[in-house]
Amino acid sequence: MSPLPQLLSARLADSGGQLTLDGGLATELGRAGCDLNHPLWSARVLLTNPAAIVMATRAFAEAGADIVATATYQATFEGLERMGVDRANAEQFFHKAVDLAREAAVTAGRDRPPLVAASIGPYGAFLADGSEYCGNYGLTIPELARFHRDRLAVLVETGADVMGFETFPSAVEARAVADLLTEFPTAEAWISFSCRDGQHLWDGSTIEEIAEDLEDHPQITAIGVNCVDPGHAVELISRLRDAAPDKAVIAYPNAGRGWNAETGDWRGIDTPEDFSRRALAWREAGASIIGGCCQTTPDHIRALAESTIGSLVGQS
């Protein structure tokens, strides 16, 4: 058996324990005029306008992201098949997604190119009906593992540096992918959860409960939260830090606006400066990898990266 590469762990150690993640890829694609009104979301753009994916990803890398994610969050074999993409071409799709992210990373002019994370959404993302914000799918661990297996197998083959399981609303689904990872012993991963408040996943599980379950998993380097209200971030990070002290904590909340389901838009005011100031409290609470999710732009990530550099210089 080959030894685990553990590239994320190594980059964390080399950086002094602080890394910056990218921001909202779909947000940046939307700002560039891409149509995201589709069940495949940003993954559709990879099929129709791959240059836009490279430009958006490179913008985050140039802004200071140490990790950039692929446009595969909402992509599955089943979803691609619905668009008429057969199995062989679907496999090529996942390879292309990683290749494009890698191209963006290495052409961003950084002395050390960002790591490439293969973005893996939950079962609810495939449903494309908001189920990643409830998690009550009614599926068993074996059924959820079966759903994720083929996609994970291909993404591991692509050579992505780390697997990023994102916006998981369910402890059951997290246990399923944790078990599944053991079938791919060279894969390093993080798992981040969507949460309804400062303690609970959307399925009602506590963040401590699932963090304790995952703490001893050798392939999971980081446990965290994403697509959450930034006002809940400090409490969630603190609970994760206490429950799984041997894991890195990853946090990439939304920019600060709230989603209004009645009007179908984002409400509230946020700025990159506000986001980076909030992130200082997330670092103090114990987060090692910090980025942004919905409505965060390269400007947010630049402010975040610059505040990280400043805080590290101040500690030296």
N, C-alpha and C positions, 0 to 999 in steps of 0.2 A: 504494500500500500504506500502511495506517495505521501510525503509529509505535507501537512497543511501549509499553503503559502502564507496565510495570515497577513496579507498586504495592508489591510486596514489597521490591524494591531501595530504593525511596524511603522506605518505612517503616523499613527497617534504617538508612539514612543519618540519618534524622531522630531515631532513638532512640539514636544513639551506637554503633550496631553490636551491640545486644543486644535480642532479642525473646523473649517467652515464648509458647510454644505451649500449647494446651489439653492435657487428659489423656485418659484412657480413656473415650470416650463410652459404649461398651457396658458398661463397669464401672459407670458412673453410672446407666445405665438398669436394669441388674441390681439395683443397690441400691434403686432405686425400685419394684422388684417386677415389671418387665417380663420377659416370657418370651422369651429369646433362643435357645431350642433350636429352631433353624430354619435351613435353608440360606441364607436371606437375612440372618440375624443381626439386627443393629440396623436394617437397612433395612426389615425387616418391621414394626418398631415405627412407622416413618414412615407405613406404610399403615394401621395399626390404631389408633395412639395418637399422632398428631402433636404433641399438647400436651406429651407426655412428652419428645419431642425438644427442643422449645423450652425446657422447664424445665431439662433436663440441660445443654444448650449454654449457656444463660444463666448457670447456676451457674459454669461455667468462665470465662465472660467477667467475671462479677462478682468472681471470685477473682483476676483480673489477667492472664488470657490476652490477648495481643495478636493472636492468630490462633485462630480456631475452625474446626473442620472439619465438613463435612456428613456425614449418615448414609448415604453412598453407597458406602462401601468395598466392600461385598459385592454391590452392586446392578449388574446387567447386563441388557441387553435379553433375553438368553437366560434368565437366572434369573427375571426378572419374568414372562416368557411362561409359564414352568412354573407360576406361580401364577395364570394366567388373565388377566394384564394384557396387553392388546394394545399395538401399537406406539405409537399416539397417546397412550394413557394412560401408557405408560412414559415417553414424552418429558415429559409433564406431571409425572410423578413426580420426575424429575431437576430440573425447574424448581422444584417445590415444596420439594425438599430444600434448595436454595440459598436460597429465600425464607424458610424457617423459620430457617435459620442466621442470615440477615441480620436477621430479626425479633429473635432472641435477642441479637444483637450490639448493635443500636441501642437496645434497651430495657434494657440492663444498667446504665445510668446512668454510663457512662464518658464523660469529656470527648472522647475520640477512640475511636469504636467499633472493635472488633477487625476485622481483615481476615477475609474468608470464603474458606476453602480448599475446593475441590471434592476430596473424598477419592476416590482411584482405586486400587483394589486390583489385585493381579496376577492373571494367569490362574488361579493356584492358588486364589485366594479364590472365584472362580466355581465351581471344582470342589468346594469346601466339604469337602475331605477332608484338610486339613493340608498340601496341596502347596506352599503358600507357604513351607514350611520344608524344601523339597528343591529345587524349581526345575527338575527334570529332566523337562520336559514332553514332549520329543521333537518340538517344533514349531520351525519356521523363523522367521526374522525377518519375512518377508512374512505368514506365517500369524498370528503374534502381533500384527502391526500391524493386520491385518484384524479380529482380535478386538476390539482397543481402539478402532478408528476411529470407529464410530458413537456410542459413549458419549462419547468425547472431544469430538466435534463438538457434541453437545447440551450438554455441560457448559460448553463455551466460549460457547455462545449464552446461557446462563443469566446471564452477567455476574458469575460468581464471580471474586474478585480474583486468585486463583492456583490452578493445578492442582497437587494434591499426590499424586504417585505414591508409594504407601506399601507397605512390607514386601515389596519386590521381592527374590526370592531368586536371581535369574538375571541374569548379564551380558547374555545374548542378549536377554532381554525388555527390559532397560533400553535396549539399542541400538535395539530395535524402536520403543519409544515416543519415543526421542530423534529418530529419523528421522521418525516420524509428526508430531511437533510442528511440523516445518517446513511442514506442510500447513495449519497454523493460526497464522499469523505474529503474531497479536495476543496469543497465550497466553504467559503467564509460568508457570514451573513449578519445583517441586523434585522430586528423586527420592531416596527413602530406601530402604535395603536391610536385609533381615534377614540376620543373620550367625551362623555357628556358633561362632565364636571371635573373637579380636581381630584377625584378618587376612582371613578368608575368608567370602565369601557361601556360602549353603547349597549352591550348585551347584559349589563348589570354586574359583571365580574369586577372585582377590585383590581387595581393596577398592581398592588402588592402580591396578590394571589398568583397572578400569571408571571410576575417577575421572579418570584421564588421558584416557580416551576422551571423556569428557563435558566436560572443562575448557573447551574452546573453543566449546561450544554457546551461542549468544547468548540463548536463551530459558530456559535452566536457570540459575536464580539460586543455588540451594543444592543441595548433595549431602550425603547423610548416612545415618544409621542409625536404625531404630526397631524396637520389639518385640525388643530384644536384652537379654541379661543386662547389667545396669549395670556389672558387674565388667569387662566387655570394652570399655566405652565410651571410656575414656581412650586406649587403644591405637588403637581404630578412628578416633577423632577426629584423633589425631596423624598417622596414616597418610593420612587424607583431606587434612588441612591441608598436608602435604608434597607430596602428589601433585597437588593442584589448588589452588594458593595463591590463585588469583583468584576462587574460588567461596566463598560463605558455607557454613559447615558447620552442618547441622541434626541434632540428636540428641534423640530421645525414647525412651529405654529403658523397659523395664518397671519396676515399682515396686521390685523387689528380691527378690520371691519367685520360686521356680522351679516350672515345671509338672511334675507327677508324672504321666506318661502311664499308669502302671499303676493309680493310684487315681483319675485324672481330676480332680485338684484342684491348687490352688496350695499350695506348702509354703514355710515360711520366715517371717521376721518383718521388717516394714518399717514405718517411720513417715514422715510428711511431713517431719519434721526430718532424718531420716537421708537422705532423698532430696535435700533441698535442700543438705545438706552435700556429698554426692557431686557435685552439679551444679556446685559451685564448682571442682572439679577439671576438669570438662568444659569450663567456660569458660576455665580456664587453659590447657587443651590446645588451644583454638582454636575451640570451638563458638560460633556467633553466635545461633542459634535453638534454644532448649531447651524441651522439654516432657516429657510422659510418655505411656506407652502402657498396656499391660495393668495393671490393679489400681491405677492412679493416679487419684485423686479430686480434686475441687476443693480439698480441704485440701492435697494435695500441690502443686497449682499455685499456691495462695496462698503457701505457704512458699517455693516456688521464685521467684515474682515478688517477694516481699519481700526475699529474699536478693539478687536481681539489683539492686533499687533500692539496697540497702545497699552493694553492691560498687561500683556506679557513683558513689554519693556519696563513698565512700572514695577513689575515684580522682580526684575533682574538686579 
